[in-house]
């Protein structure tokens, strides 16, 4: 009887070990299959991400150029805070004067313009408005202006220029080249998508160089026709 019980216990142990081994084998098999599936999908995921960035850049800059009545390269040459006592109110505004370096889109008809922005500081009194933007003295930028003229509140977005470069999706681009792209895009609808493709390729090369620091890779420039102009 004792022998039978020991035999049954051994048999159960074998069965448990067999089941455990079978379960482990099944887990390993499923893990391998999942790993293979992930490896197969990685190129698709990478392509999808690349396509999304490129499409976003293309749509964004096309809308910026299309919706701007005036695009200029300009520099802030003076800022002066003044009292505004109109309509019985006592408020502070800042007169900001710009020098236009070049016109990219639209008709300006002047070399300088000044617009008044609510808020500023006189003495120890400072008034800030959430709608007010920061314009640093001597700031140089490309301004995308939505107004049809340069009077009143300046509805604009800007791309700052620093050391002759502009930042696009964390990539540093030559400012003169970027201006050429904007000018050409007004008459050629293919330019902005090609620009977006160029930025995407620059980001890909940057990632590739992280794992290949001593290798050099040459990529075709989709805007070579503009760069050489």
PyMOL commands that place a pseudoatom at each C-alpha (Angstrom):
pseudoatom trace, name=CA, resn=UNK, resi=1, chain=A, elem=C, hetatm=0, pos=[0.000, 0.000, 0.000]
pseudoatom trace, name=CA, resn=UNK, resi=2, chain=A, elem=C, hetatm=0, pos=[2.854, 2.333, 0.920]
pseudoatom trace, name=CA, resn=UNK, resi=3, chain=A, elem=C, hetatm=0, pos=[4.601, 1.501, -2.339]
pseudoatom trace, name=CA, resn=UNK, resi=4, chain=A, elem=C, hetatm=0, pos=[1.456, 2.344, -4.285]
pseudoatom trace, name=CA, resn=UNK, resi=5, chain=A, elem=C, hetatm=0, pos=[1.127, 5.723, -2.555]
pseudoatom trace, name=CA, resn=UNK, resi=6, chain=A, elem=C, hetatm=0, pos=[4.796, 6.553, -3.264]
pseudoatom trace, name=CA, resn=UNK, resi=7, chain=A, elem=C, hetatm=0, pos=[4.307, 5.566, -6.883]
pseudoatom trace, name=CA, resn=UNK, resi=8, chain=A, elem=C, hetatm=0, pos=[1.235, 7.797, -7.119]
pseudoatom trace, name=CA, resn=UNK, resi=9, chain=A, elem=C, hetatm=0, pos=[3.115, 10.705, -5.549]
pseudoatom trace, name=CA, resn=UNK, resi=10, chain=A, elem=C, hetatm=0, pos=[5.992, 10.242, -8.008]
pseudoatom trace, name=CA, resn=UNK, resi=11, chain=A, elem=C, hetatm=0, pos=[3.501, 10.073, -10.854]
pseudoatom trace, name=CA, resn=UNK, resi=12, chain=A, elem=C, hetatm=0, pos=[1.835, 13.298, -9.682]
pseudoatom trace, name=CA, resn=UNK, resi=13, chain=A, elem=C, hetatm=0, pos=[5.235, 14.960, -9.420]
pseudoatom trace, name=CA, resn=UNK, resi=14, chain=A, elem=C, hetatm=0, pos=[6.051, 13.902, -12.973]
pseudoatom trace, name=CA, resn=UNK, resi=15, chain=A, elem=C, hetatm=0, pos=[2.694, 15.191, -14.188]
pseudoatom trace, name=CA, resn=UNK, resi=16, chain=A, elem=C, hetatm=0, pos=[3.174, 18.529, -12.369]
pseudoatom trace, name=CA, resn=UNK, resi=17, chain=A, elem=C, hetatm=0, pos=[6.697, 18.882, -13.771]
pseudoatom trace, name=CA, resn=UNK, resi=18, chain=A, elem=C, hetatm=0, pos=[5.386, 17.926, -17.211]
pseudoatom trace, name=CA, resn=UNK, resi=19, chain=A, elem=C, hetatm=0, pos=[2.604, 20.496, -16.982]
pseudoatom trace, name=CA, resn=UNK, resi=20, chain=A, elem=C, hetatm=0, pos=[5.040, 23.159, -15.745]
pseudoatom trace, name=CA, resn=UNK, resi=21, chain=A, elem=C, hetatm=0, pos=[7.444, 22.342, -18.563]
pseudoatom trace, name=CA, resn=UNK, resi=22, chain=A, elem=C, hetatm=0, pos=[4.604, 22.401, -21.085]
pseudoatom trace, name=CA, resn=UNK, resi=23, chain=A, elem=C, hetatm=0, pos=[3.358, 25.758, -19.752]
pseudoatom trace, name=CA, resn=UNK, resi=24, chain=A, elem=C, hetatm=0, pos=[6.875, 27.207, -19.859]
pseudoatom trace, name=CA, resn=UNK, resi=25, chain=A, elem=C, hetatm=0, pos=[7.340, 25.976, -23.420]
pseudoatom trace, name=CA, resn=UNK, resi=26, chain=A, elem=C, hetatm=0, pos=[4.009, 27.546, -24.415]
pseudoatom trace, name=CA, resn=UNK, resi=27, chain=A, elem=C, hetatm=0, pos=[5.009, 30.863, -22.812]
pseudoatom trace, name=CA, resn=UNK, resi=28, chain=A, elem=C, hetatm=0, pos=[8.361, 30.844, -24.611]
pseudoatom trace, name=CA, resn=UNK, resi=29, chain=A, elem=C, hetatm=0, pos=[6.653, 30.001, -27.897]
pseudoatom trace, name=CA, resn=UNK, resi=30, chain=A, elem=C, hetatm=0, pos=[4.149, 32.861, -27.478]
pseudoatom trace, name=CA, resn=UNK, resi=31, chain=A, elem=C, hetatm=0, pos=[6.959, 35.249, -26.512]
pseudoatom trace, name=CA, resn=UNK, resi=32, chain=A, elem=C, hetatm=0, pos=[8.934, 34.344, -29.637]
pseudoatom trace, name=CA, resn=UNK, resi=33, chain=A, elem=C, hetatm=0, pos=[5.829, 34.813, -31.804]
pseudoatom trace, name=CA, resn=UNK, resi=34, chain=A, elem=C, hetatm=0, pos=[5.098, 38.188, -30.207]
pseudoatom trace, name=CA, resn=UNK, resi=35, chain=A, elem=C, hetatm=0, pos=[8.719, 39.310, -30.682]
pseudoatom trace, name=CA, resn=UNK, resi=36, chain=A, elem=C, hetatm=0, pos=[8.593, 38.337, -34.350]
pseudoatom trace, name=CA, resn=UNK, resi=37, chain=A, elem=C, hetatm=0, pos=[5.324, 40.240, -34.777]
pseudoatom trace, name=CA, resn=UNK, resi=38, chain=A, elem=C, hetatm=0, pos=[6.801, 43.360, -33.167]
pseudoatom trace, name=CA, resn=UNK, resi=39, chain=A, elem=C, hetatm=0, pos=[9.865, 43.159, -35.418]
pseudoatom trace, name=CA, resn=UNK, resi=40, chain=A, elem=C, hetatm=0, pos=[7.588, 42.866, -38.443]
pseudoatom trace, name=CA, resn=UNK, resi=41, chain=A, elem=C, hetatm=0, pos=[5.541, 45.895, -37.345]
pseudoatom trace, name=CA, resn=UNK, resi=42, chain=A, elem=C, hetatm=0, pos=[8.456, 48.174, -36.416]
pseudoatom trace, name=CA, resn=UNK, resi=43, chain=A, elem=C, hetatm=0, pos=[9.047, 49.451, -39.984]
pseudoatom trace, name=CA, resn=UNK, resi=44, chain=A, elem=C, hetatm=0, pos=[5.330, 50.191, -40.267]
pseudoatom trace, name=CA, resn=UNK, resi=45, chain=A, elem=C, hetatm=0, pos=[5.319, 52.056, -36.953]
pseudoatom trace, name=CA, resn=UNK, resi=46, chain=A, elem=C, hetatm=0, pos=[8.432, 54.030, -37.919]
pseudoatom trace, name=CA, resn=UNK, resi=47, chain=A, elem=C, hetatm=0, pos=[6.953, 54.863, -41.328]
pseudoatom trace, name=CA, resn=UNK, resi=48, chain=A, elem=C, hetatm=0, pos=[3.688, 55.933, -39.730]
pseudoatom trace, name=CA, resn=UNK, resi=49, chain=A, elem=C, hetatm=0, pos=[5.515, 58.239, -37.291]
pseudoatom trace, name=CA, resn=UNK, resi=50, chain=A, elem=C, hetatm=0, pos=[7.661, 59.691, -40.069]
pseudoatom trace, name=CA, resn=UNK, resi=51, chain=A, elem=C, hetatm=0, pos=[4.609, 60.205, -42.256]
pseudoatom trace, name=CA, resn=UNK, resi=52, chain=A, elem=C, hetatm=0, pos=[2.792, 61.938, -39.390]
pseudoatom trace, name=CA, resn=UNK, resi=53, chain=A, elem=C, hetatm=0, pos=[5.647, 64.388, -38.708]
pseudoatom trace, name=CA, resn=UNK, resi=54, chain=A, elem=C, hetatm=0, pos=[6.106, 65.134, -42.386]
pseudoatom trace, name=CA, resn=UNK, resi=55, chain=A, elem=C, hetatm=0, pos=[2.368, 65.646, -42.942]
pseudoatom trace, name=CA, resn=UNK, resi=56, chain=A, elem=C, hetatm=0, pos=[2.099, 67.867, -39.877]
pseudoatom trace, name=CA, resn=UNK, resi=57, chain=A, elem=C, hetatm=0, pos=[4.984, 70.079, -41.029]
pseudoatom trace, name=CA, resn=UNK, resi=58, chain=A, elem=C, hetatm=0, pos=[3.570, 70.289, -44.531]
pseudoatom trace, name=CA, resn=UNK, resi=59, chain=A, elem=C, hetatm=0, pos=[0.071, 71.247, -43.343]
pseudoatom trace, name=CA, resn=UNK, resi=60, chain=A, elem=C, hetatm=0, pos=[1.349, 73.697, -40.715]
pseudoatom trace, name=CA, resn=UNK, resi=61, chain=A, elem=C, hetatm=0, pos=[3.575, 75.757, -43.019]
pseudoatom trace, name=CA, resn=UNK, resi=62, chain=A, elem=C, hetatm=0, pos=[1.102, 75.692, -45.893]
pseudoatom trace, name=CA, resn=UNK, resi=63, chain=A, elem=C, hetatm=0, pos=[-1.548, 77.150, -43.563]
pseudoatom trace, name=CA, resn=UNK, resi=64, chain=A, elem=C, hetatm=0, pos=[0.875, 79.752, -42.165]
pseudoatom trace, name=CA, resn=UNK, resi=65, chain=A, elem=C, hetatm=0, pos=[1.769, 81.019, -45.637]
pseudoatom trace, name=CA, resn=UNK, resi=66, chain=A, elem=C, hetatm=0, pos=[-1.806, 80.860, -46.915]
pseudoatom trace, name=CA, resn=UNK, resi=67, chain=A, elem=C, hetatm=0, pos=[-3.415, 82.645, -43.942]
pseudoatom trace, name=CA, resn=UNK, resi=68, chain=A, elem=C, hetatm=0, pos=[-0.837, 85.428, -43.660]
pseudoatom trace, name=CA, resn=UNK, resi=69, chain=A, elem=C, hetatm=0, pos=[-1.584, 88.642, -45.535]
pseudoatom trace, name=CA, resn=UNK, resi=70, chain=A, elem=C, hetatm=0, pos=[1.948, 89.864, -44.905]
pseudoatom trace, name=CA, resn=UNK, resi=71, chain=A, elem=C, hetatm=0, pos=[5.168, 87.944, -44.226]
pseudoatom trace, name=CA, resn=UNK, resi=72, chain=A, elem=C, hetatm=0, pos=[8.229, 89.999, -43.393]
pseudoatom trace, name=CA, resn=UNK, resi=73, chain=A, elem=C, hetatm=0, pos=[11.693, 89.699, -41.964]
pseudoatom trace, name=CA, resn=UNK, resi=74, chain=A, elem=C, hetatm=0, pos=[11.981, 92.496, -39.424]
pseudoatom trace, name=CA, resn=UNK, resi=75, chain=A, elem=C, hetatm=0, pos=[13.839, 93.687, -36.338]
pseudoatom trace, name=CA, resn=UNK, resi=76, chain=A, elem=C, hetatm=0, pos=[12.572, 95.404, -33.186]
pseudoatom trace, name=CA, resn=UNK, resi=77, chain=A, elem=C, hetatm=0, pos=[14.464, 98.718, -33.050]
pseudoatom trace, name=CA, resn=UNK, resi=78, chain=A, elem=C, hetatm=0, pos=[12.721, 100.465, -30.164]
pseudoatom trace, name=CA, resn=UNK, resi=79, chain=A, elem=C, hetatm=0, pos=[10.196, 99.969, -27.348]
pseudoatom trace, name=CA, resn=UNK, resi=80, chain=A, elem=C, hetatm=0, pos=[8.591, 102.794, -25.388]
pseudoatom trace, name=CA, resn=UNK, resi=81, chain=A, elem=C, hetatm=0, pos=[6.007, 102.469, -22.620]
pseudoatom trace, name=CA, resn=UNK, resi=82, chain=A, elem=C, hetatm=0, pos=[3.382, 105.257, -22.496]
pseudoatom trace, name=CA, resn=UNK, resi=83, chain=A, elem=C, hetatm=0, pos=[0.254, 106.244, -20.573]
pseudoatom trace, name=CA, resn=UNK, resi=84, chain=A, elem=C, hetatm=0, pos=[-3.085, 105.767, -22.281]
pseudoatom trace, name=CA, resn=UNK, resi=85, chain=A, elem=C, hetatm=0, pos=[-5.792, 108.021, -20.781]
pseudoatom trace, name=CA, resn=UNK, resi=86, chain=A, elem=C, hetatm=0, pos=[-8.373, 107.596, -23.554]
pseudoatom trace, name=CA, resn=UNK, resi=87, chain=A, elem=C, hetatm=0, pos=[-12.033, 107.051, -22.638]
pseudoatom trace, name=CA, resn=UNK, resi=88, chain=A, elem=C, hetatm=0, pos=[-11.391, 108.048, -19.037]
pseudoatom trace, name=CA, resn=UNK, resi=89, chain=A, elem=C, hetatm=0, pos=[-9.084, 105.091, -18.386]
pseudoatom trace, name=CA, resn=UNK, resi=90, chain=A, elem=C, hetatm=0, pos=[-5.518, 105.268, -17.263]
pseudoatom trace, name=CA, resn=UNK, resi=91, chain=A, elem=C, hetatm=0, pos=[-3.555, 102.415, -18.725]
pseudoatom trace, name=CA, resn=UNK, resi=92, chain=A, elem=C, hetatm=0, pos=[-0.076, 101.567, -19.983]
pseudoatom trace, name=CA, resn=UNK, resi=93, chain=A, elem=C, hetatm=0, pos=[0.748, 100.520, -23.506]
pseudoatom trace, name=CA, resn=UNK, resi=94, chain=A, elem=C, hetatm=0, pos=[4.037, 99.806, -25.264]
pseudoatom trace, name=CA, resn=UNK, resi=95, chain=A, elem=C, hetatm=0, pos=[4.850, 101.333, -28.635]
pseudoatom trace, name=CA, resn=UNK, resi=96, chain=A, elem=C, hetatm=0, pos=[6.970, 98.780, -30.498]
pseudoatom trace, name=CA, resn=UNK, resi=97, chain=A, elem=C, hetatm=0, pos=[8.843, 99.929, -33.589]
pseudoatom trace, name=CA, resn=UNK, resi=98, chain=A, elem=C, hetatm=0, pos=[9.959, 97.484, -36.281]
pseudoatom trace, name=CA, resn=UNK, resi=99, chain=A, elem=C, hetatm=0, pos=[12.440, 97.952, -39.095]
pseudoatom trace, name=CA, resn=UNK, resi=100, chain=A, elem=C, hetatm=0, pos=[11.488, 95.850, -42.120]
pseudoatom trace, name=CA, resn=UNK, resi=101, chain=A, elem=C, hetatm=0, pos=[14.510, 94.043, -43.557]
pseudoatom trace, name=CA, resn=UNK, resi=102, chain=A, elem=C, hetatm=0, pos=[12.652, 92.378, -46.422]
pseudoatom trace, name=CA, resn=UNK, resi=103, chain=A, elem=C, hetatm=0, pos=[9.122, 91.597, -47.541]
pseudoatom trace, name=CA, resn=UNK, resi=104, chain=A, elem=C, hetatm=0, pos=[8.404, 87.942, -48.262]
pseudoatom trace, name=CA, resn=UNK, resi=105, chain=A, elem=C, hetatm=0, pos=[4.670, 88.183, -49.008]
pseudoatom trace, name=CA, resn=UNK, resi=106, chain=A, elem=C, hetatm=0, pos=[2.220, 91.035, -49.425]
pseudoatom trace, name=CA, resn=UNK, resi=107, chain=A, elem=C, hetatm=0, pos=[2.626, 94.761, -49.968]
pseudoatom trace, name=CA, resn=UNK, resi=108, chain=A, elem=C, hetatm=0, pos=[3.941, 96.852, -47.089]
pseudoatom trace, name=CA, resn=UNK, resi=109, chain=A, elem=C, hetatm=0, pos=[4.904, 100.197, -48.658]
pseudoatom trace, name=CA, resn=UNK, resi=110, chain=A, elem=C, hetatm=0, pos=[7.120, 101.300, -45.753]
pseudoatom trace, name=CA, resn=UNK, resi=111, chain=A, elem=C, hetatm=0, pos=[10.489, 100.492, -44.224]
pseudoatom trace, name=CA, resn=UNK, resi=112, chain=A, elem=C, hetatm=0, pos=[9.328, 100.890, -40.618]
pseudoatom trace, name=CA, resn=UNK, resi=113, chain=A, elem=C, hetatm=0, pos=[6.100, 100.535, -38.681]
pseudoatom trace, name=CA, resn=UNK, resi=114, chain=A, elem=C, hetatm=0, pos=[4.991, 100.896, -35.075]
pseudoatom trace, name=CA, resn=UNK, resi=115, chain=A, elem=C, hetatm=0, pos=[2.128, 99.183, -33.298]
pseudoatom trace, name=CA, resn=UNK, resi=116, chain=A, elem=C, hetatm=0, pos=[0.843, 99.646, -29.772]
pseudoatom trace, name=CA, resn=UNK, resi=117, chain=A, elem=C, hetatm=0, pos=[0.493, 96.725, -27.422]
pseudoatom trace, name=CA, resn=UNK, resi=118, chain=A, elem=C, hetatm=0, pos=[-1.426, 96.893, -24.148]
pseudoatom trace, name=CA, resn=UNK, resi=119, chain=A, elem=C, hetatm=0, pos=[0.743, 96.511, -21.073]
pseudoatom trace, name=CA, resn=UNK, resi=120, chain=A, elem=C, hetatm=0, pos=[4.193, 97.626, -20.064]
pseudoatom trace, name=CA, resn=UNK, resi=121, chain=A, elem=C, hetatm=0, pos=[6.075, 99.265, -17.218]
pseudoatom trace, name=CA, resn=UNK, resi=122, chain=A, elem=C, hetatm=0, pos=[6.492, 102.897, -16.189]
pseudoatom trace, name=CA, resn=UNK, resi=123, chain=A, elem=C, hetatm=0, pos=[8.536, 103.422, -13.054]
pseudoatom trace, name=CA, resn=UNK, resi=124, chain=A, elem=C, hetatm=0, pos=[7.600, 100.751, -10.529]
pseudoatom trace, name=CA, resn=UNK, resi=125, chain=A, elem=C, hetatm=0, pos=[4.143, 100.187, -11.991]
pseudoatom trace, name=CA, resn=UNK, resi=126, chain=A, elem=C, hetatm=0, pos=[3.836, 97.251, -14.366]
pseudoatom trace, name=CA, resn=UNK, resi=127, chain=A, elem=C, hetatm=0, pos=[0.685, 96.082, -16.136]
pseudoatom trace, name=CA, resn=UNK, resi=128, chain=A, elem=C, hetatm=0, pos=[0.593, 92.754, -17.950]
pseudoatom trace, name=CA, resn=UNK, resi=129, chain=A, elem=C, hetatm=0, pos=[-2.053, 91.259, -20.216]
pseudoatom trace, name=CA, resn=UNK, resi=130, chain=A, elem=C, hetatm=0, pos=[-2.329, 87.580, -21.047]
pseudoatom trace, name=CA, resn=UNK, resi=131, chain=A, elem=C, hetatm=0, pos=[-2.859, 88.459, -24.715]
pseudoatom trace, name=CA, resn=UNK, resi=132, chain=A, elem=C, hetatm=0, pos=[0.368, 90.482, -24.922]
pseudoatom trace, name=CA, resn=UNK, resi=133, chain=A, elem=C, hetatm=0, pos=[3.423, 88.926, -26.546]
pseudoatom trace, name=CA, resn=UNK, resi=134, chain=A, elem=C, hetatm=0, pos=[7.070, 89.461, -25.777]
pseudoatom trace, name=CA, resn=UNK, resi=135, chain=A, elem=C, hetatm=0, pos=[9.095, 91.461, -28.302]
pseudoatom trace, name=CA, resn=UNK, resi=136, chain=A, elem=C, hetatm=0, pos=[12.693, 91.781, -27.177]
pseudoatom trace, name=CA, resn=UNK, resi=137, chain=A, elem=C, hetatm=0, pos=[14.684, 94.829, -28.223]
pseudoatom trace, name=CA, resn=UNK, resi=138, chain=A, elem=C, hetatm=0, pos=[16.829, 94.024, -31.304]
pseudoatom trace, name=CA, resn=UNK, resi=139, chain=A, elem=C, hetatm=0, pos=[14.831, 90.823, -31.821]
pseudoatom trace, name=CA, resn=UNK, resi=140, chain=A, elem=C, hetatm=0, pos=[15.067, 89.674, -35.425]
pseudoatom trace, name=CA, resn=UNK, resi=141, chain=A, elem=C, hetatm=0, pos=[12.445, 87.307, -36.765]
pseudoatom trace, name=CA, resn=UNK, resi=142, chain=A, elem=C, hetatm=0, pos=[10.216, 86.293, -39.638]
pseudoatom trace, name=CA, resn=UNK, resi=143, chain=A, elem=C, hetatm=0, pos=[6.707, 87.538, -38.839]
pseudoatom trace, name=CA, resn=UNK, resi=144, chain=A, elem=C, hetatm=0, pos=[3.576, 85.952, -40.296]
pseudoatom trace, name=CA, resn=UNK, resi=145, chain=A, elem=C, hetatm=0, pos=[0.988, 88.743, -39.992]
pseudoatom trace, name=CA, resn=UNK, resi=146, chain=A, elem=C, hetatm=0, pos=[-2.716, 88.011, -40.397]
pseudoatom trace, name=CA, resn=UNK, resi=147, chain=A, elem=C, hetatm=0, pos=[-3.816, 91.687, -40.576]
pseudoatom trace, name=CA, resn=UNK, resi=148, chain=A, elem=C, hetatm=0, pos=[-4.292, 93.152, -44.037]
pseudoatom trace, name=CA, resn=UNK, resi=149, chain=A, elem=C, hetatm=0, pos=[-2.273, 96.133, -42.848]
pseudoatom trace, name=CA, resn=UNK, resi=150, chain=A, elem=C, hetatm=0, pos=[0.146, 96.903, -40.022]
pseudoatom trace, name=CA, resn=UNK, resi=151, chain=A, elem=C, hetatm=0, pos=[-2.207, 98.962, -37.863]
pseudoatom trace, name=CA, resn=UNK, resi=152, chain=A, elem=C, hetatm=0, pos=[-4.055, 98.027, -34.705]
pseudoatom trace, name=CA, resn=UNK, resi=153, chain=A, elem=C, hetatm=0, pos=[-3.350, 94.829, -32.808]
pseudoatom trace, name=CA, resn=UNK, resi=154, chain=A, elem=C, hetatm=0, pos=[-0.721, 92.736, -34.559]
pseudoatom trace, name=CA, resn=UNK, resi=155, chain=A, elem=C, hetatm=0, pos=[-2.115, 89.257, -35.177]
pseudoatom trace, name=CA, resn=UNK, resi=156, chain=A, elem=C, hetatm=0, pos=[1.011, 87.319, -35.959]
pseudoatom trace, name=CA, resn=UNK, resi=157, chain=A, elem=C, hetatm=0, pos=[3.196, 84.309, -35.353]
pseudoatom trace, name=CA, resn=UNK, resi=158, chain=A, elem=C, hetatm=0, pos=[6.937, 84.481, -35.627]
pseudoatom trace, name=CA, resn=UNK, resi=159, chain=A, elem=C, hetatm=0, pos=[10.063, 82.441, -36.280]
pseudoatom trace, name=CA, resn=UNK, resi=160, chain=A, elem=C, hetatm=0, pos=[13.026, 83.971, -34.419]
pseudoatom trace, name=CA, resn=UNK, resi=161, chain=A, elem=C, hetatm=0, pos=[16.357, 84.279, -36.225]
pseudoatom trace, name=CA, resn=UNK, resi=162, chain=A, elem=C, hetatm=0, pos=[19.470, 83.639, -34.124]
pseudoatom trace, name=CA, resn=UNK, resi=163, chain=A, elem=C, hetatm=0, pos=[22.991, 83.584, -35.568]
pseudoatom trace, name=CA, resn=UNK, resi=164, chain=A, elem=C, hetatm=0, pos=[21.565, 83.378, -39.067]
pseudoatom trace, name=CA, resn=UNK, resi=165, chain=A, elem=C, hetatm=0, pos=[19.507, 80.269, -38.265]
pseudoatom trace, name=CA, resn=UNK, resi=166, chain=A, elem=C, hetatm=0, pos=[15.857, 79.444, -37.626]
pseudoatom trace, name=CA, resn=UNK, resi=167, chain=A, elem=C, hetatm=0, pos=[14.511, 76.502, -35.662]
pseudoatom trace, name=CA, resn=UNK, resi=168, chain=A, elem=C, hetatm=0, pos=[12.080, 74.103, -37.342]
pseudoatom trace, name=CA, resn=UNK, resi=169, chain=A, elem=C, hetatm=0, pos=[11.121, 70.965, -35.400]
pseudoatom trace, name=CA, resn=UNK, resi=170, chain=A, elem=C, hetatm=0, pos=[14.356, 71.303, -33.361]
pseudoatom trace, name=CA, resn=UNK, resi=171, chain=A, elem=C, hetatm=0, pos=[16.436, 71.439, -36.573]
pseudoatom trace, name=CA, resn=UNK, resi=172, chain=A, elem=C, hetatm=0, pos=[18.598, 74.501, -37.268]
pseudoatom trace, name=CA, resn=UNK, resi=173, chain=A, elem=C, hetatm=0, pos=[18.003, 75.811, -40.788]
pseudoatom trace, name=CA, resn=UNK, resi=174, chain=A, elem=C, hetatm=0, pos=[19.813, 78.619, -42.590]
pseudoatom trace, name=CA, resn=UNK, resi=175, chain=A, elem=C, hetatm=0, pos=[17.506, 81.640, -42.345]
pseudoatom trace, name=CA, resn=UNK, resi=176, chain=A, elem=C, hetatm=0, pos=[18.167, 82.874, -45.899]
pseudoatom trace, name=CA, resn=UNK, resi=177, chain=A, elem=C, hetatm=0, pos=[17.346, 79.430, -47.270]
pseudoatom trace, name=CA, resn=UNK, resi=178, chain=A, elem=C, hetatm=0, pos=[14.136, 79.276, -45.210]
pseudoatom trace, name=CA, resn=UNK, resi=179, chain=A, elem=C, hetatm=0, pos=[13.096, 82.668, -46.590]
pseudoatom trace, name=CA, resn=UNK, resi=180, chain=A, elem=C, hetatm=0, pos=[13.701, 81.410, -50.130]
pseudoatom trace, name=CA, resn=UNK, resi=181, chain=A, elem=C, hetatm=0, pos=[11.470, 78.435, -49.367]
pseudoatom trace, name=CA, resn=UNK, resi=182, chain=A, elem=C, hetatm=0, pos=[8.682, 80.724, -48.140]
pseudoatom trace, name=CA, resn=UNK, resi=183, chain=A, elem=C, hetatm=0, pos=[8.948, 83.007, -51.174]
pseudoatom trace, name=CA, resn=UNK, resi=184, chain=A, elem=C, hetatm=0, pos=[8.929, 80.109, -53.630]
pseudoatom trace, name=CA, resn=UNK, resi=185, chain=A, elem=C, hetatm=0, pos=[6.025, 78.392, -51.852]
pseudoatom trace, name=CA, resn=UNK, resi=186, chain=A, elem=C, hetatm=0, pos=[3.707, 81.304, -52.706]
pseudoatom trace, name=CA, resn=UNK, resi=187, chain=A, elem=C, hetatm=0, pos=[3.751, 80.320, -56.385]
pseudoatom trace, name=CA, resn=UNK, resi=188, chain=A, elem=C, hetatm=0, pos=[4.824, 76.659, -56.170]
pseudoatom trace, name=CA, resn=UNK, resi=189, chain=A, elem=C, hetatm=0, pos=[2.585, 74.359, -54.085]
pseudoatom trace, name=CA, resn=UNK, resi=190, chain=A, elem=C, hetatm=0, pos=[5.187, 71.559, -54.148]
pseudoatom trace, name=CA, resn=UNK, resi=191, chain=A, elem=C, hetatm=0, pos=[7.772, 73.504, -52.144]
pseudoatom trace, name=CA, resn=UNK, resi=192, chain=A, elem=C, hetatm=0, pos=[6.338, 73.161, -48.618]
pseudoatom trace, name=CA, resn=UNK, resi=193, chain=A, elem=C, hetatm=0, pos=[5.804, 69.361, -48.873]
pseudoatom trace, name=CA, resn=UNK, resi=194, chain=A, elem=C, hetatm=0, pos=[9.382, 69.032, -50.135]
pseudoatom trace, name=CA, resn=UNK, resi=195, chain=A, elem=C, hetatm=0, pos=[10.596, 71.207, -47.261]
pseudoatom trace, name=CA, resn=UNK, resi=196, chain=A, elem=C, hetatm=0, pos=[8.735, 68.962, -44.791]
pseudoatom trace, name=CA, resn=UNK, resi=197, chain=A, elem=C, hetatm=0, pos=[10.367, 65.927, -46.404]
pseudoatom trace, name=CA, resn=UNK, resi=198, chain=A, elem=C, hetatm=0, pos=[13.814, 67.539, -46.037]
pseudoatom trace, name=CA, resn=UNK, resi=199, chain=A, elem=C, hetatm=0, pos=[13.263, 68.214, -42.312]
pseudoatom trace, name=CA, resn=UNK, resi=200, chain=A, elem=C, hetatm=0, pos=[12.116, 64.619, -41.797]
pseudoatom trace, name=CA, resn=UNK, resi=201, chain=A, elem=C, hetatm=0, pos=[15.238, 63.279, -43.518]
pseudoatom trace, name=CA, resn=UNK, resi=202, chain=A, elem=C, hetatm=0, pos=[17.445, 65.518, -41.359]
pseudoatom trace, name=CA, resn=UNK, resi=203, chain=A, elem=C, hetatm=0, pos=[15.853, 64.054, -38.234]
pseudoatom trace, name=CA, resn=UNK, resi=204, chain=A, elem=C, hetatm=0, pos=[16.340, 60.499, -39.558]
pseudoatom trace, name=CA, resn=UNK, resi=205, chain=A, elem=C, hetatm=0, pos=[20.032, 61.121, -40.242]
pseudoatom trace, name=CA, resn=UNK, resi=206, chain=A, elem=C, hetatm=0, pos=[20.484, 62.604, -36.756]
pseudoatom trace, name=CA, resn=UNK, resi=207, chain=A, elem=C, hetatm=0, pos=[19.017, 59.438, -35.209]
pseudoatom trace, name=CA, resn=UNK, resi=208, chain=A, elem=C, hetatm=0, pos=[21.136, 57.216, -37.480]
pseudoatom trace, name=CA, resn=UNK, resi=209, chain=A, elem=C, hetatm=0, pos=[24.336, 59.028, -36.462]
pseudoatom trace, name=CA, resn=UNK, resi=210, chain=A, elem=C, hetatm=0, pos=[23.669, 58.236, -32.803]
pseudoatom trace, name=CA, resn=UNK, resi=211, chain=A, elem=C, hetatm=0, pos=[24.435, 54.570, -33.540]
pseudoatom trace, name=CA, resn=UNK, resi=212, chain=A, elem=C, hetatm=0, pos=[26.942, 55.238, -36.362]
pseudoatom trace, name=CA, resn=UNK, resi=213, chain=A, elem=C, hetatm=0, pos=[28.982, 58.196, -35.047]
pseudoatom trace, name=CA, resn=UNK, resi=214, chain=A, elem=C, hetatm=0, pos=[31.998, 57.602, -37.303]
pseudoatom trace, name=CA, resn=UNK, resi=215, chain=A, elem=C, hetatm=0, pos=[30.133, 57.060, -40.548]
pseudoatom trace, name=CA, resn=UNK, resi=216, chain=A, elem=C, hetatm=0, pos=[29.068, 59.627, -43.108]
pseudoatom trace, name=CA, resn=UNK, resi=217, chain=A, elem=C, hetatm=0, pos=[25.788, 59.422, -44.969]
pseudoatom trace, name=CA, resn=UNK, resi=218, chain=A, elem=C, hetatm=0, pos=[24.764, 61.588, -47.911]
pseudoatom trace, name=CA, resn=UNK, resi=219, chain=A, elem=C, hetatm=0, pos=[21.093, 62.191, -48.610]
pseudoatom trace, name=CA, resn=UNK, resi=220, chain=A, elem=C, hetatm=0, pos=[19.607, 63.928, -51.650]
pseudoatom trace, name=CA, resn=UNK, resi=221, chain=A, elem=C, hetatm=0, pos=[18.235, 67.403, -50.919]
pseudoatom trace, name=CA, resn=UNK, resi=222, chain=A, elem=C, hetatm=0, pos=[14.625, 67.627, -52.181]
pseudoatom trace, name=CA, resn=UNK, resi=223, chain=A, elem=C, hetatm=0, pos=[15.052, 71.423, -52.368]
pseudoatom trace, name=CA, resn=UNK, resi=224, chain=A, elem=C, hetatm=0, pos=[18.395, 71.563, -54.150]
pseudoatom trace, name=CA, resn=UNK, resi=225, chain=A, elem=C, hetatm=0, pos=[16.808, 73.690, -56.910]
pseudoatom trace, name=CA, resn=UNK, resi=226, chain=A, elem=C, hetatm=0, pos=[16.028, 76.394, -54.331]
pseudoatom trace, name=CA, resn=UNK, resi=227, chain=A, elem=C, hetatm=0, pos=[19.248, 76.152, -52.371]
pseudoatom trace, name=CA, resn=UNK, resi=228, chain=A, elem=C, hetatm=0, pos=[21.336, 76.859, -55.464]
pseudoatom trace, name=CA, resn=UNK, resi=229, chain=A, elem=C, hetatm=0, pos=[19.296, 79.920, -56.500]
for i in range(1, 229): cmd.bond("trace and resi %d" % i, "trace and resi %d" % (i + 1))
show_as sticks, trace
zoom trace
